[in-house]
Amino acid sequence: MTSLSSQERTVIQTLLELNYSVRAIALFINRSPATVSVEIHQVTPYKADIAHALALKKRHLRGRHHTLTPAIAVFLNEQIGILKWSPETAAHVLGLPFKTIYNWINNGLLKLNLSDLPDKGIRRKRQSDGRRQVFVHGRSIETRPKSVQTRQNFGHFEVDTMQSGKKRGDVLVTITERTSRQHIIRRVSGRNSQAVTPVLIHFFQGIKNAKSITVDRGREFAKYDEIEEVLGIPVYFAHPYSPEERGSNEILNRYVRRFIPKERKIDTVSNKELDQINHWINARPMKTLNWQSPRKVFQPVSYTHLTLPTKA
């Protein structure tokens, strides 16, 4: 049913002044008594011009309203485009269905596209990183205590290295605490045990209550016995080609790749940028942590320091 016109409102005012009842006014203008009753209660005493102006002002509130405000657009463009959040994480913070954000992206309502999303919108088959997995000594992950799998106790870490660029050069050491998902990345000059071992020793000397380290069978971890001797922490080796046995580390490494893609050489990443990436990763709310950040979960257990050697 159409809204009341200006002329109808003038008739209502005139008949009210003549003491017509609501039902009589409704019959006269061919409207329902409920419509007239609601109308005359909008303004007291009833004035046709005031009531009509008020109706015009409220007209823009009718119908379905767009949830995407300029403030929300700025937030999403920054958190997803710059800080590399997933749409699901951003949706939780905003209290929106995550499919709504995907719809906005697909409809071009945000300054985002598929390249800004995790895995660029698709999943790719894992490729070889060029290392020969020939290291066969050390403790197998099969001997690691079953309690580690529950993630109930702080102090169990997963470690890996990441390389970028077509030529050999600096690499990243990534260290993940299994319970909190605290993820630390630092640059190391060389993907070998001579470069990686002292970095790990220095790092874990600053951690309270570290209980275990799980790595893959890359040759950079060949000096595991030195790590165990100095730190008194057992080092466990995952099965070859089984990244799922270091799942937390692998997932967070993928997040690092959104800032430092494989085609970019690690040498071009400054220490300041690495510190910023560390901050962004550990300040991001995670669904698996009940939407707390790794930093918030990690801090209560405390640590002495997280300082790693950096390139001069």
Phi, psi and chi 1 to 4 in degrees:
 res  aa     phi    psi   chi1   chi2   chi3   chi4
   1 MET       -  139.0 -177.7  176.6  -69.9      -
   2 THR   -72.7  158.3   58.3      -      -      -
   3 SER   -72.2  163.1  -58.4      -      -      -
   4 LEU   -66.1  142.3  -67.8  169.9      -      -
   5 SER   -88.2  170.0   66.0      -      -      -
   6 SER   -63.3  -38.3  175.7      -      -      -
   7 GLN   -66.1  -40.4  -68.5   77.2    9.2      -
   8 GLU   -63.8  -38.6  -72.8  175.8  -49.8      -
   9 ARG   -66.8  -34.2  -70.4 -172.2  168.8   96.8
  10 THR   -65.6  -39.5  -60.0      -      -      -
  11 VAL   -65.0  -42.5  171.9      -      -      -
  12 ILE   -59.4  -45.8  -69.0  173.7      -      -
  13 GLN   -61.5  -43.8  178.1 -178.2  -20.6      -
  14 THR   -62.5  -45.5  -59.2      -      -      -
  15 LEU   -70.0  -31.9  -64.4  179.7      -      -
  16 LEU   -63.7  -40.6  -78.4  173.3      -      -
  17 GLU   -66.6  -22.7  -68.7  171.9   -8.6      -
  18 LEU   -93.4   10.2  -65.3  174.0      -      -
  19 ASN    66.3   30.5  -65.1  -39.7      -      -
  20 TYR   -71.7  147.6  -86.1   61.2      -      -
  21 SER   -77.9  164.3   67.5      -      -      -
  22 VAL   -59.4  -43.4  169.6      -      -      -
  23 ARG   -64.1  -40.2 -172.5  171.6  -62.8  -83.3
  24 ALA   -67.0  -40.3      -      -      -      -
  25 ILE   -63.9  -42.1  -65.1  173.6      -      -
  26 ALA   -62.5  -40.9      -      -      -      -
  27 LEU   -66.0  -36.9 -176.6   62.6      -      -
  28 PHE   -67.6  -40.9 -169.5   90.7      -      -
  29 ILE   -99.3    6.0   63.6  176.0      -      -
  30 ASN    60.4   46.8 -164.2   27.8      -      -
  31 ARG  -126.3  163.9  -66.1  -79.7 -172.1  168.2
  32 SER   -74.7  149.3   72.0      -      -      -
  33 PRO   -57.4  -34.1  -26.4   35.9      -      -
  34 ALA   -64.2  -39.2      -      -      -      -
  35 THR   -63.7  -43.7  -62.4      -      -      -
  36 VAL   -67.2  -40.6  175.8      -      -      -
  37 SER   -62.7  -45.5  177.3      -      -      -
  38 VAL   -62.7  -40.3  169.5      -      -      -
  39 GLU   -63.3  -46.2  173.7   66.3   22.2      -
  40 ILE   -73.8  -15.2   63.6  177.7      -      -
  41 HIS   -89.7   -1.1  -75.7   89.9      -      -
  42 GLN   -72.5  -33.3  -61.0  -62.9  -47.4      -
  43 VAL  -137.1  130.5  178.7      -      -      -
  44 THR  -129.7  124.3  -56.5      -      -      -
  45 PRO   -67.1  156.0   29.0  -36.4      -      -
  46 TYR   -70.8  126.4 -173.3   80.8      -      -
  47 LYS  -129.1  124.0  -61.6  -65.8 -178.7 -177.4
  48 ALA   -59.0  -44.1      -      -      -      -
  49 ASP   -66.8  -40.1   54.5  -14.6      -      -
  50 ILE   -67.3  -43.1  -62.9  176.4      -      -
  51 ALA   -62.9  -38.9      -      -      -      -
  52 HIS   -69.9  -41.0 -167.5   64.9      -      -
  53 ALA   -62.9  -39.7      -      -      -      -
  54 LEU   -65.0  -39.5 -178.1   61.7      -      -
  55 ALA   -64.8  -40.2      -      -      -      -
  56 LEU   -65.5  -36.3  -67.6  177.4      -      -
  57 LYS   -66.9  -34.9 -174.5  176.7 -179.6 -179.9
  58 LYS   -82.4  -11.3  -70.2 -178.1  176.9 -179.9
  59 ARG   -60.1  -35.6 -177.5  175.1  -65.8  175.2
  60 HIS   -70.8  -12.3   75.0  -79.5      -      -
  61 LEU   -84.5   -7.4  -61.8  176.6      -      -
  62 ARG   -79.6  158.5  -63.7  173.5 -177.4  170.8
  63 GLY    82.0 -175.6      -      -      -      -
  64 ARG   -82.3  133.8 -173.8  175.0  179.6  179.0
  65 HIS  -105.5  145.8  -54.0  -67.3      -      -
  66 HIS   -75.3  127.5 -141.6  -53.1      -      -
  67 THR   -72.8  -27.5  -50.4      -      -      -
  68 LEU   -75.5  100.0 -178.4   58.9      -      -
  69 THR   -93.3  164.2   64.0      -      -      -
  70 PRO   -56.7  -37.5  -28.1   36.3      -      -
  71 ALA   -65.9  -41.0      -      -      -      -
  72 ILE   -66.8  -39.2  -69.6  177.7      -      -
  73 ALA   -61.2  -44.0      -      -      -      -
  74 VAL   -62.0  -43.6  169.5      -      -      -
  75 PHE   -59.9  -47.8  176.1   85.3      -      -
  76 LEU   -67.7  -40.6  -66.8  174.2      -      -
  77 ASN   -62.0  -34.9  -71.0  -30.3      -      -
  78 GLU   -80.0  -48.9  177.7  177.5  -24.8      -
  79 GLN   -69.6  -37.1  -57.8  -56.2  119.1      -
  80 ILE   -88.8  -44.2  -63.0  176.4      -      -
  81 GLY   -75.0  -36.4      -      -      -      -
  82 ILE  -103.6  -49.4  -61.2  176.3      -      -
  83 LEU   -87.8   -2.5  -57.7 -172.7      -      -
  84 LYS    64.4   31.0  -48.3  -58.8 -179.0 -176.2
  85 TRP   -68.0  156.0  -77.2   19.4      -      -
  86 SER   -81.9  154.3   69.2      -      -      -
  87 PRO   -56.9  -32.4  -29.4   37.4      -      -
  88 GLU   -65.3  -41.2 -174.5  176.0   14.7      -
  89 THR   -64.8  -46.5  -60.4      -      -      -
  90 ALA   -62.6  -39.5      -      -      -      -
  91 ALA   -63.2  -39.1      -      -      -      -
  92 HIS   -63.6  -44.2  171.6   78.3      -      -
  93 VAL   -62.5  -37.9  172.2      -      -      -
  94 LEU   -85.3  -11.4  -66.5  173.4      -      -
  95 GLY    72.3   36.3      -      -      -      -
  96 LEU  -118.8  157.5  -64.2  171.4      -      -
  97 PRO   -66.1  133.9  -17.4   30.4      -      -
  98 PHE   -66.2  -24.8   68.9   88.6      -      -
  99 LYS   -65.5  -26.7  -71.5 -175.1  178.2  179.2
 100 THR   -62.2  -41.3  -62.6      -      -      -
 101 ILE   -67.0  -41.6  -63.4  179.0      -      -
 102 TYR   -60.3  -38.9  -80.8  106.9      -      -
 103 ASN   -64.2  -41.2  -70.8  -23.1      -      -
 104 TRP   -62.7  -39.9  -70.4  -19.8      -      -
 105 ILE   -65.8  -46.4  -65.3  172.9      -      -
 106 ASN   -63.7  -30.6  -68.1  -26.2      -      -
 107 ASN   -89.2    4.7  -66.9  -30.1      -      -
 108 GLY    72.6   23.7      -      -      -      -
 109 LEU   -87.0   -9.3  -60.2  178.8      -      -
 110 LEU  -122.6  160.8  -62.0  171.9      -      -
 111 LYS   -84.6   51.0  -63.5  178.2 -179.3  178.3
 112 LEU  -135.3  156.9  -59.2  169.1      -      -
 113 ASN  -145.5 -175.5   50.3   52.9      -      -
 114 LEU   -59.2  -31.0  -74.9 -179.8      -      -
 115 SER   -66.8  -15.5   63.9      -      -      -
 116 ASP   -89.5   -5.4  -63.8  -54.4      -      -
 117 LEU   -95.8  157.5  -56.4 -178.6      -      -
 118 PRO   -55.6  132.6  -23.8   33.5      -      -
 119 ASP    61.0   14.9  -59.9  -43.7      -      -
 120 LYS    54.1   34.0  -62.6  179.4  174.7   56.9
 121 GLY    87.4   -6.3      -      -      -      -
 122 ILE  -138.3  165.3   60.7  174.0      -      -
 123 ARG  -107.3  135.5  -68.0  -67.5  177.7   91.6
 124 ARG  -111.6  151.7  -67.1 -176.7  172.1   83.4
 125 LYS   -67.9  135.8 -176.8  178.7  179.9  180.0
 126 ARG   -63.3  130.0  180.0  179.5  173.7   85.6
 127 GLN  -103.0  157.7  -62.0  177.8  -15.5      -
 128 SER   -66.8  142.0  171.2      -      -      -
 129 ASP   -92.9    7.6   59.2    7.0      -      -
 130 GLY    89.3   -5.7      -      -      -      -
 131 ARG   -85.2  143.7  -68.8 -176.7  -65.5  171.9
 132 ARG   -90.0  116.9  -70.4 -177.9  -63.1  165.6
 133 GLN   -84.2   79.7  -58.2  -85.8   -8.5      -
 134 VAL  -112.1   -3.3  -63.0      -      -      -
 135 PHE   -80.0  120.0 -173.0   66.4      -      -
 136 VAL  -119.2   -1.9  -64.1      -      -      -
 137 HIS   -86.4  179.4  -57.6  -69.9      -      -
 138 GLY    91.4  172.9      -      -      -      -
 139 ARG   -73.2  131.8  -67.7 -177.3  176.7   86.0
 140 SER   -76.9  150.4  168.8      -      -      -
 141 ILE   -61.1  -18.8 -165.8  171.8      -      -
 142 GLU   -66.0  -22.4  -66.1  178.7    2.1      -
 143 THR   -93.3   -3.4   66.2      -      -      -
 144 ARG   -68.5  138.9 -167.2  177.8   67.9  177.0
 145 PRO   -53.5  137.6  -25.6   34.5      -      -
 146 LYS   -61.8  -25.9  -59.7  -61.1 -178.6 -177.4
 147 SER   -63.8  -22.9   59.6      -      -      -
 148 VAL   -62.1  -34.9  177.8      -      -      -
 149 GLN   -65.2  -24.9 -162.0   65.9   23.8      -
 150 THR   -77.2  -17.9   65.6      -      -      -
 151 ARG    61.3   27.3  -59.1  178.6 -173.7  -89.9
 152 GLN   -87.9  -21.5  -64.0  -61.0  -48.6      -
 153 ASN  -116.7  133.1  -61.7  -45.2      -      -
 154 PHE   -70.2  149.1  168.7   82.7      -      -
 155 GLY   116.8    2.8      -      -      -      -
 156 HIS  -105.0  123.7  -60.9  -73.2      -      -
 157 PHE  -117.7  150.2  -68.0   81.7      -      -
 158 GLU  -116.5  139.1  -60.6  170.9   -0.1      -
 159 VAL  -132.1  144.7  178.4      -      -      -
 160 ASP  -153.9  173.7 -164.8   14.5      -      -
 161 THR  -126.3  151.9   56.3      -      -      -
 162 MET  -129.4  139.3  -61.6  172.2   59.1      -
 163 GLN  -126.3  145.5 -174.9  171.2  -18.9      -
 164 SER  -135.0  167.1  -67.5      -      -      -
 165 GLY    81.7  158.6      -      -      -      -
 166 LYS   -80.2  -23.1  -65.0 -177.6  178.5  179.7
 167 LYS  -108.4  155.3  -64.1 -178.0  179.5  179.6
 168 ARG   -67.6  146.4  -66.7 -177.1  178.5  180.0
 169 GLY  -175.2 -145.6      -      -      -      -
 170 ASP   -63.7  150.8  -70.8   -2.1      -      -
 171 VAL  -129.5  170.7  -58.6      -      -      -
 172 LEU  -107.5  136.6  -63.0  177.6      -      -
 173 VAL   -98.7  127.3  172.0      -      -      -
 174 THR  -117.1  132.4   62.6      -      -      -
 175 ILE  -128.2  124.7  -55.3  170.1      -      -
 176 THR  -124.4  127.5  -49.8      -      -      -
 177 GLU   -85.6  127.1 -160.0  -77.0  -48.2      -
 178 ARG   -65.4  -38.5  -75.9  176.1   53.9   83.4
 179 THR   -74.3  -47.8  -60.8      -      -      -
 180 SER   -90.5  -17.6   65.2      -      -      -
 181 ARG    63.4   20.6  -86.0   72.5  165.6 -174.5
 182 GLN   -60.5  127.9  179.1   87.6   -9.7      -
 183 HIS  -124.2  118.4 -162.9   62.1      -      -
 184 ILE  -113.3  132.5  -56.5  -60.9      -      -
 185 ILE  -125.3  139.2   55.9  173.4      -      -
 186 ARG  -146.6  155.5  -76.9  -65.1 -173.6  -87.5
 187 ARG   -84.8  142.5  179.4 -178.2   24.3 -115.3
 188 VAL  -132.9  140.4  179.1      -      -      -
 189 SER   -86.5   80.7   56.9      -      -      -
 190 GLY   122.9  138.7      -      -      -      -
 191 ARG   -97.9   67.8 -160.4  174.3 -159.3  175.3
 192 ASN  -145.4  165.9   53.6   64.2      -      -
 193 SER   -67.3  -28.9   59.5      -      -      -
 194 GLN   -64.1  -33.8  -71.8   76.2   17.2      -
 195 ALA   -87.4  -38.5      -      -      -      -
 196 VAL   -80.0  -39.0  171.4      -      -      -
 197 THR   -56.9  -51.5  -59.3      -      -      -
 198 PRO   -63.0  -29.9   18.6  -30.1      -      -
 199 VAL   -66.4  -43.9  169.4      -      -      -
 200 LEU   -66.7  -41.6  -67.6 -179.4      -      -
 201 ILE   -61.4  -45.6  -69.7  175.3      -      -
 202 HIS   -62.4  -42.2 -174.4   82.3      -      -
 203 PHE   -63.4  -52.3  176.0   86.0      -      -
 204 PHE   -74.4  -15.5  -77.2  103.3      -      -
 205 GLN   -69.0  -18.6  -75.7  176.3  -28.3      -
 206 GLY   -97.7    4.5      -      -      -      -
 207 ILE  -108.0  130.4  -61.3  -67.4      -      -
 208 LYS   -83.3  139.9  -69.2 -177.4  178.6  179.6
 209 ASN    62.3   30.2  -57.7  -39.8      -      -
 210 ALA   -69.2  131.4      -      -      -      -
 211 LYS  -113.8  -30.7  -62.0  178.7  178.1   67.9
 212 SER  -159.5  158.7   75.0      -      -      -
 213 ILE  -130.6  130.3  -57.7  170.7      -      -
 214 THR  -118.0  128.0  -58.5      -      -      -
 215 VAL  -132.2  172.7  -61.3      -      -      -
 216 ASP   -91.0 -172.2   62.7   19.0      -      -
 217 ARG   -98.0   33.0  -69.8 -163.7  173.1  -85.7
 218 GLY   -68.9  150.2      -      -      -      -
 219 ARG   -66.4  -16.9  -71.3  174.3  -65.0  172.3
 220 GLU   -68.1  -12.4   62.8  -91.0   37.0      -
 221 PHE  -106.6   19.2  -56.5  117.7      -      -
 222 ALA   -65.2  -25.7      -      -      -      -
 223 LYS   -92.3   38.1  -69.5 -171.2  174.7 -176.9
 224 TYR   -59.2  -33.3   72.5   94.2      -      -
 225 ASP   -65.8  -32.3   51.9  -11.4      -      -
 226 GLU   -68.7  -39.9 -177.6  177.9  -23.4      -
 227 ILE   -62.1  -45.2  -64.4  173.2      -      -
 228 GLU   -65.5  -38.8  -68.7 -176.9  -26.9      -
 229 GLU   -67.6  -43.3 -179.2  179.4   -5.3      -
 230 VAL   -74.4  -41.8  173.8      -      -      -
 231 LEU   -95.0  -24.4  -60.5  173.5      -      -
 232 GLY    71.0   24.9      -      -      -      -
 233 ILE  -113.5  127.8  -58.1  172.4      -      -
 234 PRO   -69.6  141.6   25.7  -34.3      -      -
 235 VAL  -109.7  124.2  178.1      -      -      -
 236 TYR  -110.6  143.7  -62.6   95.8      -      -
 237 PHE  -109.8  127.5  -70.8   86.5      -      -
 238 ALA   -71.7  162.0      -      -      -      -
 239 HIS   -66.9  149.7  -66.1   99.3      -      -
 240 PRO   -56.7  139.4  -24.5   34.6      -      -
 241 TYR    56.6   40.7  -50.0  108.0      -      -
 242 SER  -130.0   66.8  -58.9      -      -      -
 243 PRO   -61.0  -24.2   23.4  -34.3      -      -
 244 GLU   -65.0  -17.4   70.2  -80.4   -0.4      -
 245 GLU   -78.9   -9.3  -66.1 -179.8  -17.0      -
 246 ARG  -127.6   51.1  -62.4  175.3  -61.7   98.7
 247 GLY   -58.7  -43.3      -      -      -      -
 248 SER   -62.4  -44.2  -63.9      -      -      -
 249 ASN   -64.2  -41.8 -174.3  -97.6      -      -
 250 GLU   -65.0  -44.0  -74.8  -69.5  -37.6      -
 251 ILE   -63.8  -43.2  -70.7  172.6      -      -
 252 LEU   -73.6  -28.2  -71.8  164.9      -      -
 253 ASN   -62.3  -36.9  -78.3   -8.7      -      -
 254 ARG   -63.1  -34.5  -79.9  168.6   42.8 -163.6
 255 TYR   -67.9  -38.9 -170.8   56.0      -      -
 256 VAL   -60.8  -38.7  174.2      -      -      -
 257 ARG   -62.1  -21.5  -77.5  -64.2 -173.4 -162.7
 258 ARG   -70.9  -25.2  -59.7 -174.3   66.7 -167.8
 259 PHE   -93.5  -35.5  -62.9   99.4      -      -
 260 ILE  -126.4   84.7  -50.0  174.0      -      -
 261 PRO   -65.1  162.6   22.4  -31.8      -      -
 262 LYS   -60.0  -30.8  -74.2 -171.7  175.2 -178.3
 263 GLU   -75.4   -9.5   58.4  -89.7   17.8      -
 264 ARG   -95.2  129.6 -179.0 -178.3  178.7 -175.1
 265 LYS   -72.0  139.1  -64.3 -176.4   66.1  175.0
 266 ILE   -61.6  -31.2  -57.7  -61.3      -      -
 267 ASP   -58.6  -25.2  -50.0   58.3      -      -
 268 THR   -85.4   -4.5   65.8      -      -      -
 269 VAL   -91.6  120.4 -177.2      -      -      -
 270 SER   -76.6  160.9   67.7      -      -      -
 271 ASN   -60.7  -37.1  -67.8  -28.7      -      -
 272 LYS   -63.2  -41.5 -177.7  178.2 -179.8 -179.9
 273 GLU   -66.6  -39.5 -174.8  175.3   -2.4      -
 274 LEU   -62.1  -41.3  -77.3  178.0      -      -
 275 ASP   -62.9  -38.9  -71.2  -19.3      -      -
 276 GLN   -67.0  -41.0 -173.8   64.9   69.8      -
 277 ILE   -63.9  -42.3  -65.8  171.6      -      -
 278 ASN   -55.1  -45.5  -93.3  -40.1      -      -
 279 HIS   -63.2  -47.5  170.5   73.6      -      -
 280 TRP   -61.6  -42.7  -75.0  -21.7      -      -
 281 ILE   -63.3  -44.7  -69.4  174.3      -      -
 282 ASN   -86.2   -9.7  -65.7  -50.3      -      -
 283 ALA   -96.3   -5.2      -      -      -      -
 284 ARG   -80.1  128.1  176.7 -176.7   56.9  131.8
 285 PRO   -65.9  140.6   21.8  -31.3      -      -
 286 MET  -123.1  136.6  -64.2 -179.0   67.5      -
 287 LYS   -59.8  -40.2 -176.5  177.5 -178.4  178.9
 288 THR   -67.3  -15.6 -169.5      -      -      -
 289 LEU  -105.2   24.5  -61.5  176.3      -      -
 290 ASN    57.4   38.7  -67.4  -38.5      -      -
 291 TRP    64.6   25.5  -61.8  110.9      -      -
 292 GLN   -94.0  163.1  -62.5 -177.8   89.5      -
 293 SER   -89.4  153.3   68.1      -      -      -
 294 PRO   -54.9  -38.1  -29.4   37.9      -      -
 295 ARG   -63.3  -41.2  176.9  170.6  -69.7  114.1
 296 LYS   -65.8  -37.7 -175.8  175.3 -178.5  178.6
 297 VAL   -74.5  -35.9  175.9      -      -      -
 298 PHE   -75.1  -39.1 -175.5   74.9      -      -
 299 GLN   -60.2  -39.7  -78.2 -179.6  -21.4      -
 300 PRO   -58.2  -28.2  -27.3   36.8      -      -
 301 VAL   -80.4  -16.8  -60.9      -      -      -
 302 SER    68.1  156.1   78.2      -      -      -
 303 TYR  -154.3  161.1   49.7   87.0      -      -
 304 THR   -81.9  -47.7   53.8      -      -      -
 305 HIS  -165.3  161.8   62.5   79.1      -      -
 306 LEU  -124.7   32.2  -69.6  177.6      -      -
 307 THR   -81.9  125.9  -55.3      -      -      -
 308 LEU  -117.0  153.3  -68.8  175.4      -      -
 309 PRO   -61.3  136.7  -18.4   29.5      -      -
 310 THR  -119.0  160.6   53.5      -      -      -
 311 LYS   -68.8  135.2 -174.8  178.4  179.0 -178.6
 312 ALA   -69.1      -      -      -      -      -
